[in-house]
Amino acid sequence: MSGSKCTRLSGALVKQLLDSVDSVLFDCDGVIWRGDQAIPGAPQVINLLKKSGKKVFFVTNNSTKTRKMYAEKMTTLGFNVTEEEVFGTAYCSAMYLKTVCKVDGKVYLIGSNAMRQELEAVGIQQTGVGPDLISGKQADWANVPLDPEVKAVVVGFDEHFSYMKLNRALQYLTQQGCLFVGTNRDTRLPLEGGKAVPGTGCLLQCVETAAQCQAQTVGKPNHYMFDCVASQFGVERERCLMVGDRLDTDIMLGSNCGLKTLLTLTGVNSVADAEAHQKSGCAEKQGMVPDYYVESIADLLPALQG
């Protein structure tokens, strides 16, 4: 296969790449679907990869859905997928707290109901989901009632994020031994038509600034997300391909974990973005340069159908 980075994947090279891997990790939004519509050809690609004996997994930084919710969406869109093949940050955060941190107590959760469900599924109780309205006078805010059983603060996407939640997180984090975990650092969530809204990274930075300490993040590009998949399914990094549309999360995850990487141009980043990183001379940006790129993952179809 080609030794140069950022190579267009086409022709015989597609089969060569697929023959060199046993497992494929896919990001979701911008890669296999956009909004509520499957990327044309994506379900066939996923289903044929699995039919050919490849292990296929889905890794997403979105913390607003459970694995079950993702699997149900994929099934509706025509993908042959099981809940166990989905690794979102809601689930990975729960696994990180349970297996790595071995948290012994409750979690103060700035996050979604889906995160609550994933935490409770592994036996971790939480407090904090839903609105937390301003109460009392400013002089009393530093003395808000705290749950003595809380041993960790976890920050994911939270549409109810507020000053009071920020304050409460600060008060927990000033307590000795309180763990601090974030789902991911994506600062913007891209939407259709080139629009965007603030992402989890903005909320996490708020809490980090207030608490004057840094969270451990579990989502892409942190290697834990791959570790979570590999530990459960015995994935070999040398024979694994990461497919994504974002250079700073998907491709960087692949680089951090020693995986082959493929950028698809149906989402956030372009070939020009990757080439700019390649020419920058910056070591960190080199990790955002994919091995290969395609216009769409549908470009893999001919090799899979042959």
N, C-alpha and C positions, 0 to 999 in steps of 0.2 A: 504493500500500500504506500501511498505517497508519504514522504517524510516531512513535507512542508505543512505549516499550519494554515488554517482558513482556506482549505481546498474545496472547490465545488464538488459535491458528491453526485456523480452521474455515471452512467454506463456500467462497465464491468466493476468499477470501484464500489458500487453499492453492494453487490453480492460478496465481494471480498471483505468489506467491513462487517456485514451481517454474519458471515462465516466465522469471523474472528471473535464474536461475542456469544455468550450464553444467556445474558440478562440485559434488559433494556429498562432504564428509568425514564419516565416521561413526566415533564411538567404538564399542567392541565390547561389553564386559561391561556389562549394565544398559541397553543400547540396542538391540542386535540379538539378544542372547541373555542368558540368566541361567544360569550354570553350564554344563551340557551340553544345555540346552533352548533352542531358538530362541524369541524373543518372538513370540507369535502374529501372523501377518501380515507379519513382518519379511522373510522370504525373498522373498515376492511383491513387497514394496515395492522392495527392492534390484534384483530382476530386471526389474521394470517400468521403473524409473529408467534402467537400462542399455539396455533395449529402446527407450526413447524418445530415446536418444542422449546421455544425461547421462554424464559421467565420474564414476565412483564409487570412492572410496578409503576405506581403513580405517586409522585412526590410534589406536594404543594405547600406553599407558605400560608395559604388561606386558613385562618383559624376559626372561621364562622360556621363550618360544617363538620359533622362527624363522618367517620369512615362510611357508615351506613348510608348517610345522606348522599355522599359522593357516589357510592356504588349504585344507588337507585337512579341518580341522574344519568350516569354512564349507561346503565342498562336501557333507560328510556331512549337514549340517543343511538342505541344500536351496538354498544360495546359489550363484548363478552368479558365480564369482570366480576371478581368477588371482593367482598368487603376487606378481606385480609391482604389484598394487593394494594390497598390505598394507605398512604402514609402522609397525612396532613399534620400541620403543626399542633392542632388540638390534641390529637392522639400522641404524637411524638413528645409533646411537653409532659403529658401524663406519664408516659413510659420513662422519660428522663427523671422526673421527680421520684418515681417509684423505684427504679432500678439503679440509677446512678447516685442521686441525692439521698435515696432511702429516707425520704421525709417522714418524720414521726409526728404527725399532727395535721391541722387544717391548713388550707391555702387561702390567702386573701387574693381573690381573682378579679383583675380588671380584664374582662373578656366577655365572651358570648355564652349563650346557653349551651351551645354545642361543646364548648370547652368544659363547662360544668359536667355535662354528660360523660365526656371521655375521662375526666378525673374520677368521677364517681364509679365508672366502670372498672377502674383498677383499685378501688377502695379508698380513694382520697376525698375527703369532705372539703367543701369550700364555703366561703362567705364572700359576698360582694357583688354578685351578678345582679344587674338591674340598676335603676337610677339611685343615686345617693345625693339627696338634696341638701342644700346649705341649711344648717340649723344652729341656733345659739348665736352668741356674739363672737367677734373675731378673737377676743382674748381667750375664749374657751376652745377654739379650734385645735390647739395643740394638745388638748386634753379630751379629745373625742373618745367615746367608749371603744375599747379594742377587745377582740376575742382572745383570751389568754392561750387558747389552743393553736393559734395561727403560728406556723413555723416557717412560712415562705410567702413571698409576694410574686405573683405571676401576672405578666402583662401580655395580652393579646389584643386583637381588634375589638374595640368596645364602642358602640354607637352612643352609649350613655356616659362616656368619659367626661369628667367634670373636675372642678376645683376641689370639691370635697373628696373625690376618689384619689386625686393626686395627694391631698393632705393626709388621708388615711394611710396610703401606701408609705408616705414619708414616716409617719409615726411608727408603723410596723418595722420599717427598715432601720430605724434608730435603735431597735432592740437587739441586743447581742445574739449573734448566731442565726438571725433571720436570713433565709436564702432568698435570692433574687434571680428570677428566670424570666426571659422574654421569648416570645414565639419567633420573632424575626425582626429585621431592621429595614424592611422596605418602606421608604418614606412616602411613596406615592402609589396609588392604585390606578392604573390606566383604565380608561373607559372607552367605549365606542366613540368614533369621531374625533379622536385626539384629545379628549378631555381627561381629567384626572381628579381624584379626591385624595385627601391626606391618608397615609397608610399607618400601619402599626408602629413603624419606626419613629414617627412623630410623637406618639403617645409614650413610647418607651424612653425616648430622649427627655421628655418632660419629667418622668419619674426619676431617671438617672440624675438629671440636673438638680432636682429638689433634694434627693437623698444623698447626693454627692458620692455615689458609688455606681459601679457598672454591672449590668445584668449579664448572666450567661445566656446566650441565645441558642436555640435548638434547631431553628429552620435553616434553609439554604442561605448562604454557602457554608454554614458550619458542618463539619464532617459527621456530627451526630446523626443527622437525618439518614445518611448512607449507612452508618453503623447500625441504626435501628433496623433497616432492611436486611443488611448482611447477617446480623446476628440471628434473625428469625428464619432466613431462607438459604444461608450458606453461599451468598453471592461472592464470587471471586472478582476483586477489583480489576485484575488484568484482563478479564473477559466480560467487562460490563461497559455499556454505552449510556451516557447521559444525554437526553434530548430536551432542549429548551429554547425559549425565545428571548431570555434575558441573560446578558453577559455577566452582570454583577451577582446574580444568584445561581442560575442554572449552570452556566458554563464554569463559573468559579467553583461551584460545588464539585463538578467533575475534576477540575484541576487539583483542588485540595485533596481529593481522594484517589488520585491516580487513575481516573477512568478515561475512556475515550469520550470525546465530546462532539455533539452535532447541534448546530444552531439552525432553527427553522425561522423563516422570514415572515411568518404569519402573525407575529405578535409585536413585541416592543422594539427590539434592536435590529439594526441593519448590518450589511456587510461593511459599509463605510465605517460604522462604529467600531467593528472588530478590527478593521485595518488601521484605524487611528490608534487603538490600543497597541497593536503590533509594532507600529512605528514609533511609539512614545519613548521606548527605552526604559520605561518604568517596570521594575520586576513584578509589582503587584498587578499592573494592567496586563502583563503577559499572561497571567492566569485567567484573564477574561477573553482570551483569543481561542476560538473553537478549533478543533482539528478539521472539521468539515462544516459545510452549510448546504442547505437545500431551500428552495422556494417554499415548499410545504412538505410535510411528512408523506403526503400522497406520492411524492417522487420515489418512495421506496416500493410502491406497488408493483411495477413491472418485474423487479427482481424477486418479489415474493410470489407472484403469479406464474413465473416462468417454470 
